[in-house]
Amino acid sequence: MEFEVKRPHQGDKWYDEGDTRVADERDVGHLIANGILVPKTAAASKSKTKAAASKPKTKAAAPPENKTSD
């Protein structure tokens, strides 16, 4: 299974942030639990959610079209 590296660490070799690590989930379960590795499918969905959440939101209500008519 492929994982995205979120924090640098040394496994069978040195992995930097953003690298892809291929490993058995049973072998790296402790790294997944500590947030060091994220499964590639979960990493992709989180980045999409983060991009959608970064859009600015309007705080004020839009003014009425015509203030004189009630």
mmCIF file of the N, C-alpha and C atoms, coordinates in Angstrom:
data_MODEL
# 
_entry.id   MODEL 
# 
loop_
_atom_site.group_PDB 
_atom_site.id 
_atom_site.type_symbol 
_atom_site.label_atom_id 
_atom_site.label_alt_id 
_atom_site.label_comp_id 
_atom_site.label_asym_id 
_atom_site.label_entity_id 
_atom_site.label_seq_id 
_atom_site.pdbx_PDB_ins_code 
_atom_site.Cartn_x 
_atom_site.Cartn_y 
_atom_site.Cartn_z 
_atom_site.occupancy 
_atom_site.B_iso_or_equiv 
_atom_site.pdbx_formal_charge 
_atom_site.auth_seq_id 
_atom_site.auth_comp_id 
_atom_site.auth_asym_id 
_atom_site.auth_atom_id 
_atom_site.pdbx_PDB_model_num 
ATOM 1   N N  . MET A 1 1  ? 0.851   -1.177 0.000  1.00 0.00 ? 1  MET A N  1 
ATOM 2   C CA . MET A 1 1  ? 0.000   0.000  0.000  1.00 0.00 ? 1  MET A CA 1 
ATOM 3   C C  . MET A 1 1  ? 0.894   1.237  0.000  1.00 0.00 ? 1  MET A C  1 
ATOM 4   N N  . GLU A 1 2  ? 0.425   2.310  -0.635 1.00 0.00 ? 2  GLU A N  1 
ATOM 5   C CA . GLU A 1 2  ? 1.194   3.548  -0.705 1.00 0.00 ? 2  GLU A CA 1 
ATOM 6   C C  . GLU A 1 2  ? 0.737   4.510  0.378  1.00 0.00 ? 2  GLU A C  1 
ATOM 7   N N  . PHE A 1 3  ? 1.720   5.184  0.989  1.00 0.00 ? 3  PHE A N  1 
ATOM 8   C CA . PHE A 1 3  ? 1.463   6.170  2.030  1.00 0.00 ? 3  PHE A CA 1 
ATOM 9   C C  . PHE A 1 3  ? 2.184   7.457  1.691  1.00 0.00 ? 3  PHE A C  1 
ATOM 10  N N  . GLU A 1 4  ? 1.602   8.591  2.088  1.00 0.00 ? 4  GLU A N  1 
ATOM 11  C CA . GLU A 1 4  ? 2.272   9.881  1.970  1.00 0.00 ? 4  GLU A CA 1 
ATOM 12  C C  . GLU A 1 4  ? 2.943   10.176 3.303  1.00 0.00 ? 4  GLU A C  1 
ATOM 13  N N  . VAL A 1 5  ? 4.188   10.612 3.243  1.00 0.00 ? 5  VAL A N  1 
ATOM 14  C CA . VAL A 1 5  ? 4.962   10.919 4.444  1.00 0.00 ? 5  VAL A CA 1 
ATOM 15  C C  . VAL A 1 5  ? 4.633   12.342 4.881  1.00 0.00 ? 5  VAL A C  1 
ATOM 16  N N  . LYS A 1 6  ? 4.133   12.485 6.111  1.00 0.00 ? 6  LYS A N  1 
ATOM 17  C CA . LYS A 1 6  ? 3.776   13.791 6.657  1.00 0.00 ? 6  LYS A CA 1 
ATOM 18  C C  . LYS A 1 6  ? 4.892   14.387 7.525  1.00 0.00 ? 6  LYS A C  1 
ATOM 19  N N  . ARG A 1 7  ? 5.728   13.528 8.117  1.00 0.00 ? 7  ARG A N  1 
ATOM 20  C CA . ARG A 1 7  ? 6.868   13.985 8.921  1.00 0.00 ? 7  ARG A CA 1 
ATOM 21  C C  . ARG A 1 7  ? 8.080   13.141 8.550  1.00 0.00 ? 7  ARG A C  1 
ATOM 22  N N  . PRO A 1 8  ? 9.250   13.747 8.432  1.00 0.00 ? 8  PRO A N  1 
ATOM 23  C CA . PRO A 1 8  ? 10.453  12.980 8.090  1.00 0.00 ? 8  PRO A CA 1 
ATOM 24  C C  . PRO A 1 8  ? 10.732  11.900 9.128  1.00 0.00 ? 8  PRO A C  1 
ATOM 25  N N  . HIS A 1 9  ? 11.196  10.747 8.659  1.00 0.00 ? 9  HIS A N  1 
ATOM 26  C CA . HIS A 1 9  ? 11.547  9.645  9.548  1.00 0.00 ? 9  HIS A CA 1 
ATOM 27  C C  . HIS A 1 9  ? 12.445  8.657  8.805  1.00 0.00 ? 9  HIS A C  1 
ATOM 28  N N  . GLN A 1 10 ? 13.074  7.797  9.586  1.00 0.00 ? 10 GLN A N  1 
ATOM 29  C CA . GLN A 1 10 ? 13.921  6.774  8.996  1.00 0.00 ? 10 GLN A CA 1 
ATOM 30  C C  . GLN A 1 10 ? 13.255  5.421  9.151  1.00 0.00 ? 10 GLN A C  1 
ATOM 31  N N  . GLY A 1 11 ? 13.059  4.746  8.035  1.00 0.00 ? 11 GLY A N  1 
ATOM 32  C CA . GLY A 1 11 ? 12.515  3.398  8.025  1.00 0.00 ? 11 GLY A CA 1 
ATOM 33  C C  . GLY A 1 11 ? 13.562  2.493  7.426  1.00 0.00 ? 11 GLY A C  1 
ATOM 34  N N  . ASP A 1 12 ? 13.221  1.835  6.317  1.00 0.00 ? 12 ASP A N  1 
ATOM 35  C CA . ASP A 1 12 ? 14.230  1.073  5.599  1.00 0.00 ? 12 ASP A CA 1 
ATOM 36  C C  . ASP A 1 12 ? 15.218  1.998  4.897  1.00 0.00 ? 12 ASP A C  1 
ATOM 37  N N  . LYS A 1 13 ? 14.843  3.277  4.751  1.00 0.00 ? 13 LYS A N  1 
ATOM 38  C CA . LYS A 1 13 ? 15.706  4.352  4.263  1.00 0.00 ? 13 LYS A CA 1 
ATOM 39  C C  . LYS A 1 13 ? 15.152  5.658  4.839  1.00 0.00 ? 13 LYS A C  1 
ATOM 40  N N  . TRP A 1 14 ? 15.768  6.779  4.530  1.00 0.00 ? 14 TRP A N  1 
ATOM 41  C CA . TRP A 1 14 ? 15.295  8.066  5.028  1.00 0.00 ? 14 TRP A CA 1 
ATOM 42  C C  . TRP A 1 14 ? 14.143  8.565  4.162  1.00 0.00 ? 14 TRP A C  1 
ATOM 43  N N  . TYR A 1 15 ? 13.054  8.984  4.805  1.00 0.00 ? 15 TYR A N  1 
ATOM 44  C CA . TYR A 1 15 ? 11.891  9.529  4.112  1.00 0.00 ? 15 TYR A CA 1 
ATOM 45  C C  . TYR A 1 15 ? 11.681  10.968 4.548  1.00 0.00 ? 15 TYR A C  1 
ATOM 46  N N  . ASP A 1 16 ? 11.579  11.872 3.570  1.00 0.00 ? 16 ASP A N  1 
ATOM 47  C CA . ASP A 1 16 ? 11.304  13.283 3.845  1.00 0.00 ? 16 ASP A CA 1 
ATOM 48  C C  . ASP A 1 16 ? 9.815   13.552 3.684  1.00 0.00 ? 16 ASP A C  1 
ATOM 49  N N  . GLU A 1 17 ? 9.384   14.690 4.193  1.00 0.00 ? 17 GLU A N  1 
ATOM 50  C CA . GLU A 1 17 ? 7.981   15.085 4.079  1.00 0.00 ? 17 GLU A CA 1 
ATOM 51  C C  . GLU A 1 17 ? 7.586   15.179 2.607  1.00 0.00 ? 17 GLU A C  1 
ATOM 52  N N  . GLY A 1 18 ? 6.435   14.589 2.266  1.00 0.00 ? 18 GLY A N  1 
ATOM 53  C CA . GLY A 1 18 ? 5.934   14.613 0.899  1.00 0.00 ? 18 GLY A CA 1 
ATOM 54  C C  . GLY A 1 18 ? 6.334   13.405 0.074  1.00 0.00 ? 18 GLY A C  1 
ATOM 55  N N  . ASP A 1 19 ? 7.271   12.588 0.575  1.00 0.00 ? 19 ASP A N  1 
ATOM 56  C CA . ASP A 1 19 ? 7.672   11.372 -0.136 1.00 0.00 ? 19 ASP A CA 1 
ATOM 57  C C  . ASP A 1 19 ? 6.541   10.348 -0.115 1.00 0.00 ? 19 ASP A C  1 
ATOM 58  N N  . THR A 1 20 ? 6.637   9.374  -0.996 1.00 0.00 ? 20 THR A N  1 
ATOM 59  C CA . THR A 1 20 ? 5.714   8.248  -1.019 1.00 0.00 ? 20 THR A CA 1 
ATOM 60  C C  . THR A 1 20 ? 6.438   7.033  -0.477 1.00 0.00 ? 20 THR A C  1 
ATOM 61  N N  . ARG A 1 21 ? 5.823   6.356  0.460  1.00 0.00 ? 21 ARG A N  1 
ATOM 62  C CA . ARG A 1 21 ? 6.412   5.150  1.032  1.00 0.00 ? 21 ARG A CA 1 
ATOM 63  C C  . ARG A 1 21 ? 5.479   3.979  0.749  1.00 0.00 ? 21 ARG A C  1 
ATOM 64  N N  . VAL A 1 22 ? 6.027   2.919  0.209  1.00 0.00 ? 22 VAL A N  1 
ATOM 65  C CA . VAL A 1 22 ? 5.266   1.702  -0.060 1.00 0.00 ? 22 VAL A CA 1 
ATOM 66  C C  . VAL A 1 22 ? 5.606   0.715  1.046  1.00 0.00 ? 22 VAL A C  1 
ATOM 67  N N  . ALA A 1 23 ? 4.595   0.297  1.801  1.00 0.00 ? 23 ALA A N  1 
ATOM 68  C CA . ALA A 1 23 ? 4.806   -0.623 2.915  1.00 0.00 ? 23 ALA A CA 1 
ATOM 69  C C  . ALA A 1 23 ? 3.511   -1.354 3.226  1.00 0.00 ? 23 ALA A C  1 
ATOM 70  N N  . ASP A 1 24 ? 3.638   -2.423 3.985  1.00 0.00 ? 24 ASP A N  1 
ATOM 71  C CA . ASP A 1 24 ? 2.476   -3.155 4.462  1.00 0.00 ? 24 ASP A CA 1 
ATOM 72  C C  . ASP A 1 24 ? 1.887   -2.383 5.640  1.00 0.00 ? 24 ASP A C  1 
ATOM 73  N N  . GLU A 1 25 ? 0.591   -2.208 5.637  1.00 0.00 ? 25 GLU A N  1 
ATOM 74  C CA . GLU A 1 25 ? -0.079  -1.429 6.684  1.00 0.00 ? 25 GLU A CA 1 
ATOM 75  C C  . GLU A 1 25 ? 0.185   -2.005 8.073  1.00 0.00 ? 25 GLU A C  1 
ATOM 76  N N  . ARG A 1 26 ? 0.345   -3.309 8.175  1.00 0.00 ? 26 ARG A N  1 
ATOM 77  C CA . ARG A 1 26 ? 0.611   -3.940 9.470  1.00 0.00 ? 26 ARG A CA 1 
ATOM 78  C C  . ARG A 1 26 ? 2.005   -3.583 9.992  1.00 0.00 ? 26 ARG A C  1 
ATOM 79  N N  . ASP A 1 27 ? 2.943   -3.318 9.078  1.00 0.00 ? 27 ASP A N  1 
ATOM 80  C CA . ASP A 1 27 ? 4.301   -2.987 9.482  1.00 0.00 ? 27 ASP A CA 1 
ATOM 81  C C  . ASP A 1 27 ? 4.457   -1.530 9.918  1.00 0.00 ? 27 ASP A C  1 
ATOM 82  N N  . VAL A 1 28 ? 3.632   -0.647 9.402  1.00 0.00 ? 28 VAL A N  1 
ATOM 83  C CA . VAL A 1 28 ? 3.768   0.783  9.700  1.00 0.00 ? 28 VAL A CA 1 
ATOM 84  C C  . VAL A 1 28 ? 2.562   1.327  10.467 1.00 0.00 ? 28 VAL A C  1 
ATOM 85  N N  . GLY A 1 29 ? 1.813   0.456  11.113 1.00 0.00 ? 29 GLY A N  1 
ATOM 86  C CA . GLY A 1 29 ? 0.616   0.873  11.857 1.00 0.00 ? 29 GLY A CA 1 
ATOM 87  C C  . GLY A 1 29 ? 0.912   1.914  12.915 1.00 0.00 ? 29 GLY A C  1 
ATOM 88  N N  . HIS A 1 30 ? 2.061   1.789  13.583 1.00 0.00 ? 30 HIS A N  1 
ATOM 89  C CA . HIS A 1 30 ? 2.425   2.770  14.615 1.00 0.00 ? 30 HIS A CA 1 
ATOM 90  C C  . HIS A 1 30 ? 2.709   4.141  13.999 1.00 0.00 ? 30 HIS A C  1 
ATOM 91  N N  . LEU A 1 31 ? 3.209   4.183  12.775 1.00 0.00 ? 31 LEU A N  1 
ATOM 92  C CA . LEU A 1 31 ? 3.462   5.459  12.100 1.00 0.00 ? 31 LEU A CA 1 
ATOM 93  C C  . LEU A 1 31 ? 2.158   6.098  11.626 1.00 0.00 ? 31 LEU A C  1 
ATOM 94  N N  . ILE A 1 32 ? 1.211   5.271  11.226 1.00 0.00 ? 32 ILE A N  1 
ATOM 95  C CA . ILE A 1 32 ? -0.109  5.772  10.820 1.00 0.00 ? 32 ILE A CA 1 
ATOM 96  C C  . ILE A 1 32 ? -0.832  6.344  12.035 1.00 0.00 ? 32 ILE A C  1 
ATOM 97  N N  . ALA A 1 33 ? -0.767  5.630  13.157 1.00 0.00 ? 33 ALA A N  1 
ATOM 98  C CA . ALA A 1 33 ? -1.448  6.063  14.378 1.00 0.00 ? 33 ALA A CA 1 
ATOM 99  C C  . ALA A 1 33 ? -0.883  7.392  14.893 1.00 0.00 ? 33 ALA A C  1 
ATOM 100 N N  . ASN A 1 34 ? 0.392   7.645  14.657 1.00 0.00 ? 34 ASN A N  1 
ATOM 101 C CA . ASN A 1 34 ? 1.027   8.886  15.120 1.00 0.00 ? 34 ASN A CA 1 
ATOM 102 C C  . ASN A 1 34 ? 0.973   10.005 14.087 1.00 0.00 ? 34 ASN A C  1 
ATOM 103 N N  . GLY A 1 35 ? 0.334   9.772  12.948 1.00 0.00 ? 35 GLY A N  1 
ATOM 104 C CA . GLY A 1 35 ? 0.166   10.814 11.942 1.00 0.00 ? 35 GLY A CA 1 
ATOM 105 C C  . GLY A 1 35 ? 1.395   11.050 11.081 1.00 0.00 ? 35 GLY A C  1 
ATOM 106 N N  . ILE A 1 36 ? 2.355   10.153 11.128 1.00 0.00 ? 36 ILE A N  1 
ATOM 107 C CA . ILE A 1 36 ? 3.561   10.311 10.325 1.00 0.00 ? 36 ILE A CA 1 
ATOM 108 C C  . ILE A 1 36 ? 3.307   9.874  8.884  1.00 0.00 ? 36 ILE A C  1 
ATOM 109 N N  . LEU A 1 37 ? 2.516   8.829  8.727  1.00 0.00 ? 37 LEU A N  1 
ATOM 110 C CA . LEU A 1 37 ? 2.121   8.350  7.401  1.00 0.00 ? 37 LEU A CA 1 
ATOM 111 C C  . LEU A 1 37 ? 0.611   8.440  7.249  1.00 0.00 ? 37 LEU A C  1 
ATOM 112 N N  . VAL A 1 38 ? 0.180   8.783  6.031  1.00 0.00 ? 38 VAL A N  1 
ATOM 113 C CA . VAL A 1 38 ? -1.247  8.846  5.708  1.00 0.00 ? 38 VAL A CA 1 
ATOM 114 C C  . VAL A 1 38 ? -1.455  8.063  4.424  1.00 0.00 ? 38 VAL A C  1 
ATOM 115 N N  . PRO A 1 39 ? -2.437  7.162  4.384  1.00 0.00 ? 39 PRO A N  1 
ATOM 116 C CA . PRO A 1 39 ? -2.702  6.440  3.135  1.00 0.00 ? 39 PRO A CA 1 
ATOM 117 C C  . PRO A 1 39 ? -2.938  7.413  1.986  1.00 0.00 ? 39 PRO A C  1 
ATOM 118 N N  . LYS A 1 40 ? -2.437  7.085  0.806  1.00 0.00 ? 40 LYS A N  1 
ATOM 119 C CA . LYS A 1 40 ? -2.518  7.988  -0.346 1.00 0.00 ? 40 LYS A CA 1 
ATOM 120 C C  . LYS A 1 40 ? -3.946  8.418  -0.646 1.00 0.00 ? 40 LYS A C  1 
ATOM 121 N N  . THR A 1 41 ? -4.942  7.535  -0.557 1.00 0.00 ? 41 THR A N  1 
ATOM 122 C CA . THR A 1 41 ? -6.322  7.916  -0.859 1.00 0.00 ? 41 THR A CA 1 
ATOM 123 C C  . THR A 1 41 ? -6.839  8.912  0.169  1.00 0.00 ? 41 THR A C  1 
ATOM 124 N N  . ALA A 1 42 ? -6.479  8.744  1.444  1.00 0.00 ? 42 ALA A N  1 
ATOM 125 C CA . ALA A 1 42 ? -6.914  9.681  2.482  1.00 0.00 ? 42 ALA A CA 1 
ATOM 126 C C  . ALA A 1 42 ? -6.204  11.014 2.333  1.00 0.00 ? 42 ALA A C  1 
ATOM 127 N N  . ALA A 1 43 ? -4.945  11.005 1.948  1.00 0.00 ? 43 ALA A N  1 
ATOM 128 C CA . ALA A 1 43 ? -4.193  12.243 1.771  1.00 0.00 ? 43 ALA A CA 1 
ATOM 129 C C  . ALA A 1 43 ? -4.786  13.076 0.642  1.00 0.00 ? 43 ALA A C  1 
ATOM 130 N N  . ALA A 1 44 ? -5.211  12.434 -0.436 1.00 0.00 ? 44 ALA A N  1 
ATOM 131 C CA . ALA A 1 44 ? -5.801  13.142 -1.572 1.00 0.00 ? 44 ALA A CA 1 
ATOM 132 C C  . ALA A 1 44 ? -7.132  13.769 -1.189 1.00 0.00 ? 44 ALA A C  1 
ATOM 133 N N  . SER A 1 45 ? -7.964  13.049 -0.437 1.00 0.00 ? 45 SER A N  1 
ATOM 134 C CA . SER A 1 45 ? -9.262  13.600 -0.061 1.00 0.00 ? 45 SER A CA 1 
ATOM 135 C C  . SER A 1 45 ? -9.111  14.721 0.946  1.00 0.00 ? 45 SER A C  1 
ATOM 136 N N  . LYS A 1 46 ? -8.121  14.657 1.830  1.00 0.00 ? 46 LYS A N  1 
ATOM 137 C CA . LYS A 1 46 ? -7.894  15.736 2.787  1.00 0.00 ? 46 LYS A CA 1 
ATOM 138 C C  . LYS A 1 46 ? -7.429  17.002 2.096  1.00 0.00 ? 46 LYS A C  1 
ATOM 139 N N  . SER A 1 47 ? -6.589  16.885 1.087  1.00 0.00 ? 47 SER A N  1 
ATOM 140 C CA . SER A 1 47 ? -6.106  18.068 0.394  1.00 0.00 ? 47 SER A CA 1 
ATOM 141 C C  . SER A 1 47 ? -7.243  18.749 -0.368 1.00 0.00 ? 47 SER A C  1 
ATOM 142 N N  . LYS A 1 48 ? -8.189  17.967 -0.914 1.00 0.00 ? 48 LYS A N  1 
ATOM 143 C CA . LYS A 1 48 ? -9.344  18.557 -1.589 1.00 0.00 ? 48 LYS A CA 1 
ATOM 144 C C  . LYS A 1 48 ? -10.216 19.295 -0.588 1.00 0.00 ? 48 LYS A C  1 
ATOM 145 N N  . THR A 1 49 ? -10.429 18.717 0.581  1.00 0.00 ? 49 THR A N  1 
ATOM 146 C CA . THR A 1 49 ? -11.239 19.352 1.608  1.00 0.00 ? 49 THR A CA 1 
ATOM 147 C C  . THR A 1 49 ? -10.571 20.624 2.105  1.00 0.00 ? 49 THR A C  1 
ATOM 148 N N  . LYS A 1 50 ? -9.285  20.591 2.281  1.00 0.00 ? 50 LYS A N  1 
ATOM 149 C CA . LYS A 1 50 ? -8.546  21.753 2.759  1.00 0.00 ? 50 LYS A CA 1 
ATOM 150 C C  . LYS A 1 50 ? -8.624  22.886 1.740  1.00 0.00 ? 50 LYS A C  1 
ATOM 151 N N  . ALA A 1 51 ? -8.528  22.577 0.455  1.00 0.00 ? 51 ALA A N  1 
ATOM 152 C CA . ALA A 1 51 ? -8.611  23.591 -0.584 1.00 0.00 ? 51 ALA A CA 1 
ATOM 153 C C  . ALA A 1 51 ? -9.994  24.225 -0.608 1.00 0.00 ? 51 ALA A C  1 
ATOM 154 N N  . ALA A 1 52 ? -11.026 23.434 -0.420 1.00 0.00 ? 52 ALA A N  1 
ATOM 155 C CA . ALA A 1 52 ? -12.389 23.969 -0.423 1.00 0.00 ? 52 ALA A CA 1 
ATOM 156 C C  . ALA A 1 52 ? -12.643 24.820 0.815  1.00 0.00 ? 52 ALA A C  1 
ATOM 157 N N  . ALA A 1 53 ? -12.027 24.474 1.933  1.00 0.00 ? 53 ALA A N  1 
ATOM 158 C CA . ALA A 1 53 ? -12.240 25.212 3.172  1.00 0.00 ? 53 ALA A CA 1 
ATOM 159 C C  . ALA A 1 53 ? -11.485 26.529 3.198  1.00 0.00 ? 53 ALA A C  1 
ATOM 160 N N  . SER A 1 54 ? -10.505 26.721 2.321  1.00 0.00 ? 54 SER A N  1 
ATOM 161 C CA . SER A 1 54 ? -9.700  27.936 2.368  1.00 0.00 ? 54 SER A CA 1 
ATOM 162 C C  . SER A 1 54 ? -10.334 29.113 1.640  1.00 0.00 ? 54 SER A C  1 
ATOM 163 N N  . LYS A 1 55 ? -11.479 28.926 1.023  1.00 0.00 ? 55 LYS A N  1 
ATOM 164 C CA . LYS A 1 55 ? -12.145 30.027 0.342  1.00 0.00 ? 55 LYS A CA 1 
ATOM 165 C C  . LYS A 1 55 ? -12.680 31.016 1.371  1.00 0.00 ? 55 LYS A C  1 
ATOM 166 N N  . PRO A 1 56 ? -12.531 32.325 1.119  1.00 0.00 ? 56 PRO A N  1 
ATOM 167 C CA . PRO A 1 56 ? -13.033 33.314 2.078  1.00 0.00 ? 56 PRO A CA 1 
ATOM 168 C C  . PRO A 1 56 ? -14.555 33.311 2.125  1.00 0.00 ? 56 PRO A C  1 
ATOM 169 N N  . LYS A 1 57 ? -15.081 33.543 3.293  1.00 0.00 ? 57 LYS A N  1 
ATOM 170 C CA . LYS A 1 57 ? -16.530 33.571 3.475  1.00 0.00 ? 57 LYS A CA 1 
ATOM 171 C C  . LYS A 1 57 ? -16.975 35.010 3.707  1.00 0.00 ? 57 LYS A C  1 
ATOM 172 N N  . THR A 1 58 ? -18.153 35.352 3.197  1.00 0.00 ? 58 THR A N  1 
ATOM 173 C CA . THR A 1 58 ? -18.701 36.684 3.372  1.00 0.00 ? 58 THR A CA 1 
ATOM 174 C C  . THR A 1 58 ? -19.295 36.788 4.767  1.00 0.00 ? 58 THR A C  1 
ATOM 175 N N  . LYS A 1 59 ? -18.873 37.804 5.506  1.00 0.00 ? 59 LYS A N  1 
ATOM 176 C CA . LYS A 1 59 ? -19.363 37.969 6.873  1.00 0.00 ? 59 LYS A CA 1 
ATOM 177 C C  . LYS A 1 59 ? -20.624 38.836 6.931  1.00 0.00 ? 59 LYS A C  1 
ATOM 178 N N  . ALA A 1 60 ? -20.696 39.832 6.081  1.00 0.00 ? 60 ALA A N  1 
ATOM 179 C CA . ALA A 1 60 ? -21.828 40.750 6.124  1.00 0.00 ? 60 ALA A CA 1 
ATOM 180 C C  . ALA A 1 60 ? -22.928 40.296 5.161  1.00 0.00 ? 60 ALA A C  1 
ATOM 181 N N  . ALA A 1 61 ? -24.170 40.592 5.520  1.00 0.00 ? 61 ALA A N  1 
ATOM 182 C CA . ALA A 1 61 ? -25.294 40.284 4.640  1.00 0.00 ? 61 ALA A CA 1 
ATOM 183 C C  . ALA A 1 61 ? -25.305 41.285 3.491  1.00 0.00 ? 61 ALA A C  1 
ATOM 184 N N  . ALA A 1 62 ? -25.752 40.844 2.348  1.00 0.00 ? 62 ALA A N  1 
ATOM 185 C CA . ALA A 1 62 ? -25.817 41.730 1.190  1.00 0.00 ? 62 ALA A CA 1 
ATOM 186 C C  . ALA A 1 62 ? -26.867 42.816 1.435  1.00 0.00 ? 62 ALA A C  1 
ATOM 187 N N  . PRO A 1 63 ? -26.573 44.052 1.042  1.00 0.00 ? 63 PRO A N  1 
ATOM 188 C CA . PRO A 1 63 ? -27.559 45.126 1.227  1.00 0.00 ? 63 PRO A CA 1 
ATOM 189 C C  . PRO A 1 63 ? -28.763 44.903 0.318  1.00 0.00 ? 63 PRO A C  1 
ATOM 190 N N  . PRO A 1 64 ? -29.943 45.352 0.724  1.00 0.00 ? 64 PRO A N  1 
ATOM 191 C CA . PRO A 1 64 ? -31.137 45.187 -0.109 1.00 0.00 ? 64 PRO A CA 1 
ATOM 192 C C  . PRO A 1 64 ? -30.999 45.971 -1.413 1.00 0.00 ? 64 PRO A C  1 
ATOM 193 N N  . GLU A 1 65 ? -31.678 45.525 -2.458 1.00 0.00 ? 65 GLU A N  1 
ATOM 194 C CA . GLU A 1 65 ? -31.630 46.164 -3.758 1.00 0.00 ? 65 GLU A CA 1 
ATOM 195 C C  . GLU A 1 65 ? -32.172 47.595 -3.690 1.00 0.00 ? 65 GLU A C  1 
ATOM 196 N N  . ASN A 1 66 ? -33.326 47.768 -3.070 1.00 0.00 ? 66 ASN A N  1 
ATOM 197 C CA . ASN A 1 66 ? -33.975 49.068 -3.020 1.00 0.00 ? 66 ASN A CA 1 
ATOM 198 C C  . ASN A 1 66 ? -34.365 49.331 -1.569 1.00 0.00 ? 66 ASN A C  1 
ATOM 199 N N  . LYS A 1 67 ? -33.750 50.307 -0.944 1.00 0.00 ? 67 LYS A N  1 
ATOM 200 C CA . LYS A 1 67 ? -33.996 50.579 0.470  1.00 0.00 ? 67 LYS A CA 1 
ATOM 201 C C  . LYS A 1 67 ? -35.319 51.304 0.691  1.00 0.00 ? 67 LYS A C  1 
ATOM 202 N N  . THR A 1 68 ? -35.846 51.986 -0.295 1.00 0.00 ? 68 THR A N  1 
ATOM 203 C CA . THR A 1 68 ? -37.043 52.800 -0.110 1.00 0.00 ? 68 THR A CA 1 
ATOM 204 C C  . THR A 1 68 ? -38.323 51.970 -0.144 1.00 0.00 ? 68 THR A C  1 
ATOM 205 N N  . SER A 1 69 ? -38.344 50.877 -0.834 1.00 0.00 ? 69 SER A N  1 
ATOM 206 C CA . SER A 1 69 ? -39.583 50.103 -0.913 1.00 0.00 ? 69 SER A CA 1 
ATOM 207 C C  . SER A 1 69 ? -39.689 49.155 0.288  1.00 0.00 ? 69 SER A C  1 
ATOM 208 N N  . ASP A 1 70 ? -40.855 49.117 0.903  1.00 0.00 ? 70 ASP A N  1 
ATOM 209 C CA . ASP A 1 70 ? -41.093 48.242 2.055  1.00 0.00 ? 70 ASP A CA 1 
ATOM 210 C C  . ASP A 1 70 ? -42.189 47.275 1.759  1.00 0.00 ? 70 ASP A C  1 
# 
